[in-house]
Amino acid sequence: MSRYSLWSVYYKLATKIAKQENADVKIVQLAALLHDVDDIKLSPDTYVTKKNAVDFMTINKIDGKKIEAVCKIIDEVSFAGTDSVVPDTIEGKCVQDADRLDAIGAIGIARTFAYGGSRGRKIYDPEIKPKMGMNKEEYRNNQDSTSINHFYEKLLLLKDMMNTTEGKKLAEHRLVVMQEFLYEFMLEWEGKM
């Protein structure tokens, strides 16, 4: 699946939640499309100013109030361990829920292993235990973990961090998909299947 296809899935999900929650769909869509363009991992030079997002919206004649709203959402959306924030607006809550839903379920499982593989991360090592209750800095610096640990350190926690009714509903099924995967993985790892 290409990066564009994943953005398309995320965009559709954010739009669906926004409509269900009676949020400003335009702001949600802009924030969904732009939330990673100034990500600290991808663009550390523009992270603070949101230059890429602001430039895109300015070129496309988005008014200043919407630019401000979108930038605020971008600041609030990311998972930051125990330092994670709940956005102030329904639009921010919709985008954050879509971001978290994008990380869990079947696509979330695939993304976890694709990312782990790209970083040379081990799939699993029973000697390396998950680190629970990390703050933002600890979470960012947690480089020695495994892909399976990532489920326990973040992904399985996301269902209970959903903000919207629609987000909570969609997270229920995605959580079950991940739990079933982990159960099957451990059975196979231990040679029981």
FINUTI-297036 format. One record per atom (N, C-alpha, C, O): x, y, z; residue in one letter. Coordinates in steps of 0.001 Angstrom, whole numbers, plus 500000, padded with zeros to 6 digits. Layout:
<sites>
XYZA
...
</sites>
This chain:
<sites>
500858498823500000M
500000500000500000M
500904501240500000M
501809501351500827M
500667502126499113S
501496503325499011S
501168504309500125S
500112504229500753S
502093505239500361R
501881506277501379R
500607507064501038R
499844507425501934R
500375507331499730Y
499172508053499315Y
497920507289499722Y
496961507881500216Y
497927505966499515S
496759505161499869S
496477505230501355S
495318505305501761S
497531505207502184L
497335505308503626L
496770506670504001L
495892506758504859L
497263507738503366W
496716509071503626W
495252509134503242W
494446509759503932W
494910508489502143S
493537508473501672S
492625507779502683S
491523508255502954S
493078506657503239V
492302505938504254V
492121506823505486V
491018506933506021V
493194507444505926Y
493171508318507106Y
492245509523506872Y
491451509879507742Y
492354510132505712Y
491529511290505335Y
490041510909505374Y
489222511644505925Y
489704509763504788K
488313509302504774K
487813509022506189K
486670509334506523K
488665508439507006L
488302508132508377L
488060509419509177L
487073509517509907L
488950510395509044A
488789511678509737A
487502512373509286A
486778512941510103A
487224512324507981T
486008512935507440T
484759512255508000T
483797512922508380T
484785510932508046K
483641510163508583K
483375510549510035K
482229510794510413K
484416510604510840I
484253510960512252I
483737512391512376I
482842512657513178I
484290513310511593A
483867514716511645A
482377514857511334A
481670515613512002A
481906514141510335K
480484514213509976K
479612513650511091K
478568514219511409K
480029512545511683Q
479272511927512781Q
479225512839514006Q
478243512844514750Q
480291513605514207E
480411514435515402E
480005515893515158E
480165516733516043E
479484516197513969N
479070517559513611N
480189518582513767N
479968519701514230N
481388518181513374A
482554519066513433A
482689519819512116A
482017519491511138A
483556520828512090D
483864521561510858D
484700520632509975D
485891520433510216D
484065520075508964V
484693519051508126V
485929519594507412V
486931518889507294V
485871520830506938K
487009521426506211K
488261521499507101K
489358521156506660K
488094521944508342I
489234522031509264I
489775520630509558I
490989520422509572I
488888519683509790V
489309518305510060V
490063517735508871V
491105517104509046V
489554517947507668Q
490220517425506478Q
491608518042506286Q
492569517334505983Q
491707519354506461L
493016520012506333L
493999519481507371L
495144519175507041L
493563519372508614A
494451518880509672A
494840517423509418A
495980517031509666A
493897516628508927A
494200515225508629A
495253515118507530A
496186514321507633A
495103515912506491L
496062515871505378L
497437516412505767L
498458515942505263L
497463517390506658L
498708518114506940L
499368517759508267L
500434518290508576L
498772516886509051H
499275516674510412H
500693516114510487H
501361516284511507H
501161515460509446D
502512514881509480D
503539515646508645D
504720515301508680D
503134516664507901V
504094517323507000V
505192518079507733V
506238518375507156V
504960518389508990D
505977519055509801D
506351518205511015D
506816518728512027D
506145516893510907D
506470515973511997D
507953516083512346D
508798516205511459D
508258516039513619I
509644516209514072I
510576515135513491I
511758515400513270I
510055513932513245K
510881512853512672K
511144513078511184K
512187512676510666K
510205513715510503L
510307513891509054L
510871515253508657L
511605515373507677L
510520516263509424S
510907517627509069S
511239518430510333S
510506519350510697S
512347518079511001P
512668518741512269P
512859520254512153P
512648520978513126P
513255520737510975D
513473522176510795D
512175522988510750D
512187524187511025D
511057522339510406T
509790523069510307T
508803522685511400T
507687523203511444T
509206521792512270Y
508319521255513314Y
507672522360514160Y
506455522362514342Y
508453523270514661V
507940524314515563V
507036525296514825V
505969525647515329V
507442525741513651T
506706526790512928T
505552526253512075T
504674527017511673T
505547524955511800K
504546524331510910K
504614524953509519K
503594525117508851K
505823525295509094K
506033526002507836K
505415525292506635K
504762525935505812K
505606523989506521N
505058523263505364N
503537523341505337N
502944523588504287N
502910523133506482A
501443523196506552A
500946524616506279A
500012524815505503A
501574525591506918V
501165526991506745V
501342527421505289V
500444528035504714V
502483527106504693D
502717527473503288D
501661526860502369D
501142527537501481D
501343525582502580F
500334524918501753F
498991525627501866F
498342525907500858F
498577525916503099M
497274526559503297M
497263527984502777M
496251528430502236M
498359528707502926T
498453530086502427T
498352530101500905T
497598530892500337T
499105529236500252I
499063529138498777I
497649528812498295I
497219529280497240I
496933528004499078N
495576527605498697N
494497528519499275N
493319528162499314N
494919529706499725K
494011530774500154K
493056530378501290K
491886530760501304K
493592529606502234I
492827529277503438I
492948530481504376I
494037531027504548I
491835530893504978D
491891532098505824D
492686531845507109D
492853530709507553D
493164532940507682G
494057532906508841G
493503532162510047G
494240531451510729G
492199532322510318K
491603531630511464K
491632530115511281K
491878529375512233K
491382529657510056K
491430528213509795K
492875527710509876K
493120526622510397K
493816528479509372I
495231528094509468I
495614527933510936I
496266526960511315I
495206528892511749E
495487528847513191E
494867527597513826E
495516526911514615E
493617527307513479A
492913526146514040A
493601524844513642A
493775523947514467A
493990524748512377V
494654523537511880V
496006523348512576V
496338522233512979V
496777524410512720C
498090524314513378C
497951523897514838C
498776523142515351C
496919524382515499K
496680523984516894K
496370522490516969K
496863521796517858K
495562522000516045I
495238520571515997I
496503519756515757I
496724518742516419I
497328520191514818I
498574519478514513I
499433519356515771I
500053518317515996I
499475520395516585D
500248520371517830D
499690519374518843D
500439518826519651D
498395519141518805E
497745518318519830E
497552516854519453E
497280516036520332E
497681516500518198V
497198515209517729V
498067514006518120V
497531512924518360V
499363514165518189S
500261513016518332S
500216512351519697S
499963512987520720S
500468511051519675F
500610510279520906F
501910510696521576F
502953510763520926F
501852510972522856A
503040511399523601A
503130510677524943A
503540511259525947A
502739509397524946G
502777508634526180G
501907509277527237G
500789509709526959G
502429509338528459T
501662509926529564T
501492511436529418T
500710512047530147T
502223512040528479D
502111513477528218D
501098513796527109D
500961514955526718D
500392512787526603S
499397513018525551S
498324513979526049S
497929513937527214S
497860514845525150V
496821515810525510V
495520515483524785V
495519514849523730V
494425515925525370V
493121515839524718V
492892517193524067V
492919518216524752V
492665517222522751P
492433518503522077P
491243519265522662P
490304518674523195P
491311520592522545D
490265521466523080D
488994521470522232D
487901521703522748D
489137521213520940T
488000521349520021T
487522519989519530T
488266519009519551T
486285519946519093I
485756518706518521I
486528518341517256I
486721517160516969I
486969519342516500E
487758519071515288E
489077518382515660E
489480517411515019E
489734518888516689G
490975518269517149G
490752516849517638G
491565515959517388G
489650516646518335K
489321515311518833K
489071514337517680K
489465513173517749K
488422514811516633C
488172513968515454C
489475513558514779C
489663512393514429C
490367514517514602V
491644514236513944V
492489513304514815V
493100512364514308V
492522513560516106Q
493301512704516996Q
492753511273516987Q
493523510314516958Q
491430511130517011D
490843509790516949D
491186509101515636D
491521507916515635D
491111509814514526A
491451509217513228A
492917508787513219A
493248507716512711A
493790509615513776D
495220509293513845D
495436508025514664D
496223507158514282D
494746507922515772R
494895506744516636R
494265505511516011R
494811504413516124R
493138505675515362L
492511504539514679L
493388504040513532L
493438502842513251L
494069504960512884D
494974504611511788D
496133503736512279D
496724502986511502D
496451503839513571A
497572503092514142A
497171501698514618A
498038500867514889A
495865501431514724I
495428500139515264I
494620499363514228I
494255499907513186I
494345498101514514G
493630497243513591G
494581496599512590G
495794496586512800G
494036496073511514A
494827495332510530A
495905496201509872A
497052495774509745A
495539497408509458I
496529498299508840I
497566498712509875I
498749498828509555I
497140498933511096G
498066499274512172G
499090498176512418G
500266498457512649G
498641496925512368I
499562495791512521I
500589495818511394I
501788495680511639I
500123495995510164A
501041496040509012A
502028497197509152A
503223497028508909A
501541498349509535R
502414499525509698R
503462499300510781R
504614499708510630R
503065498652511871T
504000498392512966T
505197497586512476T
506339497910512799T
504942496545511703F
506038495696511239F
506808496328510086F
508012496105509956F
506142497102509260A
506853497815508191A
507811498840508799A
508967498936508387A
507326499603509781Y
508168500605510432Y
509311499928511191Y
510466500337511076Y
508985498901511959G
510016498188512711G
511097497630511804G
512284497727512114G
510688497046510681G
511655496509509722G
512528497598509129G
513725497393508925G
511943498753508851S
512718499853508265S
513749500410509242S
514714501057508836S
513537500155510531R
514450500647511571R
515339499529512127R
516094499746513075R
515245498332511534G
516051497213512012G
515622496711513380G
516403496078514091G
514390496991513744R
513858496598515050R
513548495096515049R
513063494564514050R
513823494426516149K
513465493017516289K
511943492883516292K
511232493759516785K
511452491769515732I
510014491514515787I
509617491241517231I
508655491818517740I
510369490351517891Y
510056490002519271Y
511290489424519934Y
512080488726519299Y
511449489714521197D
512512489140522015D
511952489057523425D
511752490088524066D
511694487844523925P
511093487722525256P
511961488305526373P
511466488551527473P
513231488524526105E
514127489111527102E
513935490640527219E
514289491241528234E
513376491248526173I
513143492698526188I
511682492927526559I
510777492636525777I
511468493443527740K
510109493666528253K
509570495020527798K
510335495973527648K
508258495110527579P
507666496411527235P
507889497417528363P
507889497058529540P
508078498677527983K
508218499765528959K
506874500480529034K
506433501112528074K
506257500371530154M
504915500933530308M
504977502299530974M
505906502590531727M
503975503141530690G
503836504430531350G
504915505440530990G
505308506257531823G
505395505386529753M
506441506325529334M
505856507705529076M
504715507836528633M
506658508739529359N
506264510097528992N
506737510357527554N
507292509468526909N
506516511556527068K
506837511894525675K
508307511642525345K
508614511018524329K
509209512118526188E
510641511970525926E
511064510502525983E
511817510042525124E
510587509769526984E
510926508347527096E
510400507570525891E
511087506702525352E
509177507890525476Y
508582507206524327Y
509398507464523056Y
509680506535522300Y
509776508725522823R
510572509068521631R
511942508411521625R
512461508058520567R
512526508248522802N
513874507690522908N
513899506181523103N
514966505606523322N
512754505538523028N
512642504097523249N
513038503332521978N
512178502770521299N
514297503311521668Q
514779502743520410Q
515111501252520494Q
515237500595519461Q
515254500712521696D
515689499328521848D
514534498354522057D
514758497210522453D
513331498779521803S
512169497932522010S
511967497016520799S
512779497017519874S
510892496242520810T
510571495349519697T
509225495765519094T
508478496539519692T
508933495246517920S
507643495557517294S
506483495021518125S
505460495693518255S
506625493827518687I
505555493284519529I
505376494147520779I
504245494387521203I
506467494611521369N
506348495484522545N
505574496759522223N
504882497299523086N
505685497244520983H
504987498471520585H
503468498345520795H
502793499332521088H
502948497136520644F
501516496926520890F
501186497262522345F
500182497919522622F
502027496812523265Y
501766497002524695Y
502128498412525162Y
501488498957526061Y
503146498991524554E
503613500322524938E
502717501441524408E
502686502535524971E
501983501161523315K
501142502200522722K
499815501676522172K
498749502096522622K
499874500774521214L
498692500462520407L
497499499948521206L
496368500363520952L
497725499059522159L
496618498524522944L
496023499561523903L
494932499362524438L
496736500654524116L
496263501723525007L
495329502699524298L
494567503413524951L
495382502737522970L
494693503787522216L
493172503731522288L
492522504775522249L
492588502537522392K
491129502436522455K
490569503274523613K
489558503958523460K
491226503213524752D
490741503950525917D
491096505432525877D
490721506181526779D
491806505859524852M
492172507270524710M
491329507972523642M
491582509132523314M
490337507277523103M
489486507872522071M
488609508956522686M
488205508862523845M
488323509981521897N
487576511149522359N
486121511172521926N
485265511681522650N
485839510630520762T
484510510770520162T
483736509462520234T
484320508386520365T
482436509567520148T
481577508380520145T
481939507477518973T
482070506263519132T
482100508073517801E
482440507292516610E
483820506651516750E
484007505492516379E
484779507395517278G
486119506859517478G
486115505668518420G
486774504660518163G
485375505788519504K
485282504690520478K
484672503450519843K
485133502331520068K
483632503662519047K
482948502539518394K
483899501819517425K
483986500591517436K
484597502572516605L
485509501973515628L
486709501305516296L
487228500308515792L
487148501849517423A
488308501293518125A
488016499927518730A
488924499103518846A
486781499669519113E
486415498380519727E
486838497215518840E
487533496303519287E
486416497253517588H
486719496154516665H
488219496070516382H
488785494978516340H
488852497208516190R
490276497214515866R
491113496667517023R
492138496021516802R
490678496924518238L
491370496368519400L
491294494839519381L
492294494162519624L
490119494304519094V
489938492848519032V
490857492240517964V
491458491190518190V
490964492890516817V
491844492395515741V
493281492286516251V
493954491286516000V
493750493305516960M
495126493278517476M
495297492221518561M
496307491517518589M
494320492106519450Q
494414491107520513Q
494454489694519941Q
495222488853520409Q
493631489434518933E
493632488115518291E
494968487846517599E
495492486734517662E
495510488859516948F
496816488715516306F
497884488364517340F
498660487431517132F
497932489098518446L
498950488859519478L
498798487476520101L
499795486812520385L
497574487043520314Y
497321485706520854Y
497884484641519899Y
498588483723520322Y
497564484780518618E
498046483831517613E
499570483892517494E
500226482856517381E
500130485097517519F
501583485259517425F
502276484507518555F
503248483789518319F
501782484668519784M
502416484013520926M
502283482496520866M
503209481771521228M
501125482019520406L
500957480562520230L
502007480024519250L
502641479003519516L
502183480700518142E
503159480272517147E
504578480418517677E
505408479536517458E
504873481516518370W
506210481746518909W
506603480627519885W
507746480170519902W
505635480205520686E
505892479166521679E
505783477760521111E
505924476775521837E
505526477670519787G
505455476363519131G
504195475577519446G
504182474353519324G
503143476263519845K
501890475587520199K
500934475490519017K
499917474801519108K
501234476155517927M
500378476095516721M
501240475823515519M
500732475733514402M
</sites>
